[in-house]
Amino acid sequence: MSCIKHTHTSSTKGRGTKQVSFGFIRIREFLVCPGDSPSVSDGPPLSLSWEQVGESTVEIGHNDEQVDTKRTGFERNLSVSSELSLSNNCPRLSHTERRAILRNLGYSYKSIQESTNNAAMARREREKVATAYKMKRKRTERIKEFFHCKRGPGVRALLVS
């Protein structure tokens, strides 16, 4: 079943115009689980599991107002208190909020701490790589400056030949 509707209409000049519109959207909901992304600065990262927990279909009419943009399904699955609500306009969650979400979903302290440790280790590895890259880049810039400063064409000619 396709969500794309193909429409063929005739215009005043006799040539038909083609339009594509969407008839419905399918929303799939997945469980939240401890993640491994090093992008968080502290605490456990959140990820989506492969386990699908729900699916709904919403028809799309000609008006965008027919699409409900609230994240009620996600919040319903988390069943967290209003202070941890994800419906505010700030998508970032503190490490305390992420821990509370995982605890409310039934994850043990041990698995949450393991996720936190894995993310911290990956973050340190990324920082090492970034530092090494920056050092190599600075070294390259210094070499370029040395050979492009007022050394004259003789030095450059020796390097080229």
Order of alpha helices (4+ residues) and beta strands (2+ residues): beta-beta-beta-beta-alpha-alpha-alpha-alpha
